[in-house]
Amino acid sequence: MASRKNSPSYAKNNAAHDRRARIEAARKLEAARERRNRILTIGISGVVVAGLVGFGVYVINQENTEEKQAVAERKEPITGEKVWDAKKLSANHVKGAVSYPDKPPVGGDHHTNWMNCDAKVYKEPIPNENAVHSMEHGAVWVTYTDKAAKADVEKLEKKVGKTAYSLMSPFKDQAGPIMLTAWGKQLTVDSADDPRVNKFFAKYVLGEQTPEKGATCSGGVTGK
């Protein structure tokens, strides 16, 4: 009698069993691969999220550091600047001309109307009385003589042209080629590249010296 293992039915059943075993093994391998991929995806996502959170914290810390540094710089005196006692600078509104002791004036009585000072560049001289009123609102007034280099004038025009609460005009009788004036503050420089120019703007555009902080810089006199 032939052996059962050698019978066709036994061989067929054995082949089917082997095939099921291979299929099951393949399924287990695929399931393990999927679990591994999920773990890897979750891990990568965790790293990405942690990285984004870490980057966000870094950016916030960096911004806080820069703001603290800017505040500290605004408190530091600017080398060479002249300072007047704001309490001794009168601020009455008048309609006529005012005789100022300083050129350009740093404060005092002024016209009831201010010069438009919302990033305004004037090519002709402007009335002192109106410009002083602009500074009372927190503007920085940049003035220059014909001794200032053309390139410096152009650089300052660009800076004023993109800085709210600032204005610029020629001023014939001032002592220096380029002068920056805020209420009770004044600085003379020879070049637009002088680092004190940026410091002056940062410190005094709507700075603590402003008598009428919050007052508008538009809606005033437009010049010639």
C-alpha positions as CSV (number, residue, x, y, z in Angstrom):
1,M,0.0,0.0,0.0
2,A,1.4,3.4,-1.0
3,S,2.6,5.7,1.8
4,R,0.0,8.5,2.7
5,K,2.7,11.2,2.5
6,N,3.3,10.2,-1.1
7,S,-0.4,10.4,-2.0
8,P,-1.5,13.3,-4.3
9,S,-4.0,14.6,-1.7
10,Y,-1.4,14.8,1.0
11,A,1.0,16.7,-1.3
12,K,-1.8,19.1,-2.3
13,N,-2.8,19.8,1.3
14,N,0.9,20.3,2.3
15,A,1.4,22.8,-0.5
16,A,-1.7,24.7,0.6
17,H,-0.5,24.8,4.2
18,D,2.9,26.1,3.1
19,R,1.2,28.8,1.0
20,R,-1.0,29.9,3.9
21,A,2.1,29.9,6.1
22,R,3.9,32.2,3.6
23,I,0.9,34.5,3.3
24,E,0.6,34.8,7.1
25,A,4.3,35.4,7.4
26,A,4.1,38.1,4.7
27,R,1.1,39.7,6.5
28,K,3.0,39.8,9.8
29,L,6.0,41.3,8.0
30,E,3.8,44.0,6.4
31,A,2.1,44.7,9.7
32,A,5.4,45.1,11.4
33,R,6.6,47.4,8.6
34,E,3.4,49.5,9.0
35,R,3.9,49.7,12.8
36,R,7.5,50.7,12.2
37,N,6.5,53.4,9.7
38,R,3.8,54.8,12.1
39,I,6.3,54.9,14.9
40,L,8.8,56.6,12.6
41,T,6.2,59.1,11.4
42,I,5.1,59.9,14.9
43,G,8.7,60.3,15.9
44,I,9.5,62.6,13.0
45,S,6.3,64.6,13.6
46,G,7.3,65.0,17.2
47,V,10.8,66.2,16.2
48,V,9.2,68.7,13.7
49,V,6.7,70.0,16.3
50,A,9.4,70.2,18.9
51,G,11.6,72.0,16.4
52,L,8.9,74.5,15.5
53,V,8.1,75.1,19.1
54,G,11.8,75.6,19.8
55,F,12.2,77.9,16.9
56,G,9.1,79.9,18.0
57,V,10.5,80.2,21.4
58,Y,13.9,81.3,20.0
59,V,12.2,83.9,17.8
60,I,10.2,85.3,20.7
61,N,13.3,85.4,22.9
62,Q,15.3,87.0,20.1
63,E,12.6,89.7,19.6
64,N,12.5,90.3,23.4
65,T,16.2,90.6,23.5
66,E,16.3,93.1,20.6
67,E,13.5,95.1,22.1
68,K,15.3,95.3,25.5
69,Q,18.4,96.3,23.7
70,A,16.5,99.0,21.7
71,V,15.0,100.3,24.9
72,A,18.4,100.4,26.6
73,E,19.9,102.3,23.6
74,R,17.1,104.8,23.7
75,K,17.9,105.6,27.3
76,E,21.6,106.2,26.6
77,P,22.7,109.8,25.8
78,I,23.9,110.4,22.2
79,T,27.5,111.6,22.0
80,G,27.7,115.3,21.0
81,E,24.0,116.1,21.3
82,K,22.8,119.3,23.0
83,V,20.0,119.1,25.5
84,W,17.7,121.9,26.7
85,D,15.5,121.7,29.8
86,A,12.1,121.0,28.4
87,K,10.4,122.7,31.3
88,K,12.1,126.0,30.3
89,L,10.9,125.8,26.7
90,S,7.6,127.7,26.4
91,A,4.9,126.2,24.2
92,N,2.4,129.0,23.5
93,H,0.5,129.2,20.3
94,V,1.1,132.5,18.5
95,K,0.2,133.8,15.1
96,G,3.2,136.1,14.4
97,A,6.9,135.5,13.9
98,V,9.0,134.3,16.9
99,S,12.6,135.3,17.6
100,Y,14.4,132.0,18.5
101,P,17.8,132.0,20.1
102,D,18.9,128.8,18.4
103,K,19.2,128.0,14.7
104,P,17.3,125.8,14.0
105,P,15.1,126.4,17.0
106,V,14.7,123.5,19.5
107,G,11.3,124.5,20.9
108,G,9.4,127.5,22.3
109,D,6.4,129.4,21.3
110,H,5.1,128.4,17.8
111,H,2.4,128.9,15.2
112,T,-1.0,127.4,15.8
113,N,-0.5,125.3,12.7
114,W,2.2,122.6,12.3
115,M,4.1,121.6,9.2
116,N,3.0,118.3,7.8
117,C,5.6,116.0,9.2
118,D,4.5,112.5,8.2
119,A,7.6,111.6,6.3
120,K,7.8,115.0,4.5
121,V,10.8,116.3,2.5
122,Y,10.7,120.0,1.7
123,K,13.0,121.3,-1.0
124,E,12.6,124.9,0.2
125,P,13.0,126.5,3.7
126,I,10.0,126.2,5.9
127,P,8.8,128.6,8.6
128,N,10.4,128.0,12.0
129,E,7.2,128.5,13.9
130,N,5.4,125.7,12.0
131,A,8.3,123.3,12.3
132,V,8.6,123.9,16.0
133,H,4.9,122.9,16.3
134,S,5.7,119.7,14.4
135,M,8.4,118.9,17.0
136,E,6.0,119.5,19.7
137,H,4.0,116.6,18.2
138,G,7.1,114.3,18.3
139,A,8.7,114.9,15.0
140,V,12.5,114.9,14.2
141,W,13.4,117.9,11.9
142,V,16.4,117.3,9.6
143,T,18.0,120.5,8.2
144,Y,21.0,121.1,6.0
145,T,23.1,123.8,4.3
146,D,24.6,124.0,0.9
147,K,27.8,122.6,2.5
148,A,26.2,119.2,2.9
149,A,27.2,116.7,0.3
150,K,24.6,115.9,-2.3
151,A,24.9,112.2,-1.5
152,D,24.3,112.8,2.2
153,V,21.2,114.9,1.4
154,E,19.8,112.2,-0.8
155,K,20.3,109.5,1.9
156,L,18.6,111.6,4.5
157,E,15.7,112.4,2.1
158,K,15.2,108.6,1.7
159,K,15.3,108.1,5.5
160,V,12.9,110.9,6.2
161,G,10.7,109.8,3.3
162,K,10.0,106.4,5.0
163,T,9.8,107.7,8.6
164,A,6.6,108.9,10.0
165,Y,6.9,111.9,12.3
166,S,9.9,113.4,10.6
167,L,10.5,116.2,8.2
168,M,13.4,117.7,6.3
169,S,14.2,121.1,4.8
170,P,17.2,123.3,3.9
171,F,18.3,125.8,6.6
172,K,20.8,128.5,5.5
173,D,22.0,130.0,8.8
174,Q,22.7,126.9,10.9
175,A,26.2,126.2,12.2
176,G,26.7,122.6,10.9
177,P,26.2,121.1,7.4
178,I,23.6,118.7,8.7
179,M,21.6,119.1,11.9
180,L,18.9,116.9,13.6
181,T,16.5,118.6,16.0
182,A,13.8,117.3,18.2
183,W,12.0,119.1,21.0
184,G,14.8,120.2,23.4
185,K,17.4,118.0,21.5
186,Q,19.9,118.8,18.8
187,L,22.7,117.0,17.0
188,T,25.2,118.2,14.4
189,V,26.8,115.7,12.0
190,D,29.0,115.9,8.9
191,S,27.7,112.8,7.2
192,A,24.4,110.9,6.8
193,D,26.4,107.7,7.5
194,D,27.2,108.9,11.0
195,P,25.7,106.1,13.3
196,R,24.3,108.8,15.6
197,V,21.8,109.7,12.9
198,N,19.9,106.4,13.3
199,K,20.3,106.7,17.1
200,F,18.7,110.1,17.1
201,F,15.8,109.0,15.0
202,A,15.3,105.9,17.2
203,K,15.4,107.9,20.4
204,Y,13.5,111.0,19.5
205,V,10.8,110.2,16.9
206,L,7.8,110.2,19.2
207,G,10.3,110.0,22.0
208,E,9.9,110.7,25.7
209,Q,10.7,114.4,25.1
210,T,7.5,114.9,23.1
211,P,5.2,117.4,24.8
212,E,2.1,116.4,22.8
213,K,2.5,112.7,22.2
214,G,-0.3,111.3,20.1
215,A,-1.0,114.5,18.2
216,T,-1.2,114.1,14.5
217,C,1.6,115.0,12.0
218,S,-0.8,115.4,9.0
219,G,-3.4,118.0,8.2
220,G,-1.1,121.0,8.8
221,V,0.8,123.4,6.6
222,T,2.1,121.8,3.4
223,G,4.8,124.4,2.5
224,K,5.2,126.2,-0.8
